[in-house]
Amino acid sequence: AMLKEEVAQLQADLAALAKAQAEMDKLREEEHTAYVSNKADMEQGLDGVKLALKVLNEYYAKEGKAHTAQGGGGSSIIGLLEVVESDF
């Protein structure tokens, strides 16, 4: 009788594991579908960030007083964009 109870408990545990695995598989499939649909937008956004960094770095690398006073602001923006880029 005890063996039958252990078998029944193990079968219940296996059923619970199978159910949990099915739920995780479904969630993973939903996440993958969302990633695939958003991937192009993320890549386009990353390209935009890289272009902005290039333009800003070139601008602030130029000599001249027009932007010298704003150098701190420029480096803050560049730093922020670099963080955004690294998060992609």
Contact map, one row per residue, 1 for C-alpha under 8 A:
1111100000000000000000000000000000000000000000000000000000000000000000000000000000000000
1111110000000000000000000000000000000000000000000000000000000000000000000000000000000000
1111111000000000000000000000000000000000000000000000000000000000000000000000000000000000
1111111100000000000000000000000000000000000000000000000000000000000000000000000000000000
1111111110000000000000000000000000000000000000000000000000000000000000000000000000000000
0111111111000000000000000000000000000000000000000000000000000000000000000000000000000000
0011111111100000000000000000000000000000000000000000000000000000000000000000000000000000
0001111111110000000000000000000000000000000000000000000000000000000000000000000000000000
0000111111111000000000000000000000000000000000000000000000000000000000000000000000000000
0000011111111100000000000000000000000000000000000000000000000000000000000000000000000000
0000001111111110000000000000000000000000000000000000000000000000000000000000000000000000
0000000111111111000000000000000000000000000000000000000000000000000000000000000000000000
0000000011111111100000000000000000000000000000000000000000000000000000000000000000000000
0000000001111111110000000000000000000000000000000000000000000000000000000000000000000000
0000000000111111111000000000000000000000000000000000000000000000000000000000000000000000
0000000000011111111100000000000000000000000000000000000000000000000000000000000000000000
0000000000001111111110000000000000000000000000000000000000000000000000000000000000000000
0000000000000111111111000000000000000000000000000000000000000000000000000000000000000000
0000000000000011111111100000000000000000000000000000000000000000000000000000000000000000
0000000000000001111111110000000000000000000000000000000000000000000000000000000000000000
0000000000000000111111111000000000000000000000000000000000000000000000000000000000000000
0000000000000000011111111100000000000000000000000000000000000000000000000000000000000000
0000000000000000001111111110000000000000000000000000000000000000000000000000000000000000
0000000000000000000111111111000000000000000000000000000000000000000000000000000000000000
0000000000000000000011111111100000000000000000000000000000000000000000000000000000000000
0000000000000000000001111111110000000000000000000000000000000000000000000000000000000000
0000000000000000000000111111111000000000000000000000000000000000000000000000000000000000
0000000000000000000000011111111100000000000000000000000000000000000000000000000000000000
0000000000000000000000001111111110000000000000000000000000000000000000000000000000000000
0000000000000000000000000111111111000000000000000000000000000000000000000000000000000000
0000000000000000000000000011111111100000000000000000000000000000000000000000000000000000
0000000000000000000000000001111111110000000000000000000000000000000000000000000000000000
0000000000000000000000000000111111111000000000000000000000000000000000000000000000000000
0000000000000000000000000000011111111100000000000000000000000000000000000000000000000000
0000000000000000000000000000001111111110000000000000000000000000000000000000000000000000
0000000000000000000000000000000111111111000000000000000000000000000000000000000000000000
0000000000000000000000000000000011111111000000000000000000000000000000000000000000000000
0000000000000000000000000000000001111111110000000000000000000000000000000000000000000000
0000000000000000000000000000000000111111111000000000000000000000000000000000000000000000
0000000000000000000000000000000000011111111100000000000000000000000000000000000000000000
0000000000000000000000000000000000000111111110000000000000000000000000000000000000000000
0000000000000000000000000000000000000111111111000000000000000000000000000000000000000001
0000000000000000000000000000000000000011111111100000000000000000000000000000000000000000
0000000000000000000000000000000000000001111111110000000000000000000000000000000000000000
0000000000000000000000000000000000000000111111111000000000000000000000000000000000000000
0000000000000000000000000000000000000000011111111100000000000000000000000000000000001001
0000000000000000000000000000000000000000001111111110000000000000000000000000000000000000
0000000000000000000000000000000000000000000111111111000000000000000000000000000000000000
0000000000000000000000000000000000000000000011111111100000000000000000000000000010011000
0000000000000000000000000000000000000000000001111111110000000000000000000000000000001000
0000000000000000000000000000000000000000000000111111111000000000000000000000000000000000
0000000000000000000000000000000000000000000000011111111100000000000000000000000000000000
0000000000000000000000000000000000000000000000001111111110000000000000000000010011000000
0000000000000000000000000000000000000000000000000111111111000000000000000000000000000000
0000000000000000000000000000000000000000000000000011111111100000000000000000000000000000
0000000000000000000000000000000000000000000000000001111111110000000000000100010000000000
0000000000000000000000000000000000000000000000000000111111111000000000000000010000000000
0000000000000000000000000000000000000000000000000000011111111100000000000000000000000000
0000000000000000000000000000000000000000000000000000001111111100000000000000000000000000
0000000000000000000000000000000000000000000000000000000111111110001000100100000000000000
0000000000000000000000000000000000000000000000000000000011111110000000000000000000000000
0000000000000000000000000000000000000000000000000000000001111111000000000000000000000000
0000000000000000000000000000000000000000000000000000000000011111100000000000000000000000
0000000000000000000000000000000000000000000000000000000000000111111100000000000000000000
0000000000000000000000000000000000000000000000000000000000000011111110000000000000000000
0000000000000000000000000000000000000000000000000000000000000001111110000000000000000000
0000000000000000000000000000000000000000000000000000000000010001111111100000000000000000
0000000000000000000000000000000000000000000000000000000000000001111111100000000000000000
0000000000000000000000000000000000000000000000000000000000000000111111110000000000000000
0000000000000000000000000000000000000000000000000000000000000000001111111100000000000000
0000000000000000000000000000000000000000000000000000000000010000001111111110000000000000
0000000000000000000000000000000000000000000000000000000000000000000011111111000000000000
0000000000000000000000000000000000000000000000000000000000000000000001111111100000000000
0000000000000000000000000000000000000000000000000000000100010000000001111111110000000000
0000000000000000000000000000000000000000000000000000000000000000000000111111111000000000
0000000000000000000000000000000000000000000000000000000000000000000000011111111100000000
0000000000000000000000000000000000000000000000000000000000000000000000001111111110000000
0000000000000000000000000000000000000000000000000000100110000000000000000111111111000000
0000000000000000000000000000000000000000000000000000000000000000000000000011111111100000
0000000000000000000000000000000000000000000000000000000000000000000000000001111111110000
0000000000000000000000000000000000000000000000001000100000000000000000000000111111111000
0000000000000000000000000000000000000000000000000000100000000000000000000000011111111100
0000000000000000000000000000000000000000000000000000000000000000000000000000001111111110
0000000000000000000000000000000000000000000000001000000000000000000000000000000111111111
0000000000000000000000000000000000000000000001001100000000000000000000000000000011111111
0000000000000000000000000000000000000000000000000000000000000000000000000000000001111111
0000000000000000000000000000000000000000000000000000000000000000000000000000000000111111
0000000000000000000000000000000000000000010001000000000000000000000000000000000000011111
